[in-house]
Amino acid sequence: MYEEFGEIDKLTIVINKREVLLGINKTSFAMLKEIQDDLKPLYDLWQVSSKFNTTMPLWLEGNFNDLDG
């Protein structure tokens, strides 16, 4: 998901370069940046919960000394 944000950023740069070549006003994409900033905490939460989900058996049944808190 976060990789897609990077792709979107690259595409906005390409669009702005093409707009300059065509001699038209560049699009600011301010709303897109705002949306990405709003979604960043949700992405971080998803990463933490996904990592916990994959390591949960180790936390519940594994050796306590092997855990990386």
C-alpha positions in Angstrom: 0.0 0.0 0.0 2.7 2.5 1.0 4.6 1.7 -2.2 1.6 2.8 -4.1 1.9 6.3 -2.5 5.5 6.5 -3.8 4.2 5.6 -7.3 1.6 8.3 -7.0 4.2 10.8 -6.0 6.3 9.9 -9.1 3.3 10.2 -11.3 2.4 13.7 -10.0 6.0 14.8 -10.8 5.7 13.4 -14.3 2.4 15.2 -14.8 3.8 18.5 -13.5 6.8 18.1 -15.9 4.5 17.5 -18.8 2.3 20.5 -17.9 5.4 22.7 -17.9 6.3 21.3 -21.4 2.8 22.1 -22.6 3.0 25.6 -21.2 0.0 25.2 -18.9 -0.3 25.8 -15.1 1.1 23.1 -12.9 -1.4 21.1 -10.8 -0.6 21.5 -7.1 -2.0 18.1 -5.9 -2.4 19.7 -2.4 -5.5 17.5 -1.6 -3.6 14.4 -2.6 -0.8 15.3 -0.1 -3.4 15.9 2.6 -5.0 12.5 2.0 -1.6 10.8 2.1 -0.7 12.6 5.4 -4.1 11.5 6.8 -3.5 7.9 5.8 0.0 7.6 7.1 -0.9 6.8 10.7 -3.4 4.2 9.5 -0.6 2.6 7.4 1.7 2.6 10.4 -1.0 1.0 12.5 -1.6 -1.6 9.8 2.1 -2.5 9.7 2.3 -3.0 13.5 -0.9 -5.1 13.6 0.3 -7.2 10.6 3.6 -7.8 12.2 1.9 -8.8 15.4 -0.4 -11.1 13.6 2.5 -13.0 12.0 4.5 -13.2 15.2 1.6 -13.9 17.6 2.3 -17.7 17.8 5.8 -16.9 18.9 4.5 -14.5 21.6 2.0 -16.9 22.9 3.9 -20.2 22.7 7.5 -19.4 22.0 10.5 -19.0 24.3 10.3 -15.7 26.2 14.0 -15.1 25.8 13.6 -15.2 22.0 11.1 -12.3 21.8 12.0 -9.0 20.4 9.8 -6.5 22.2 
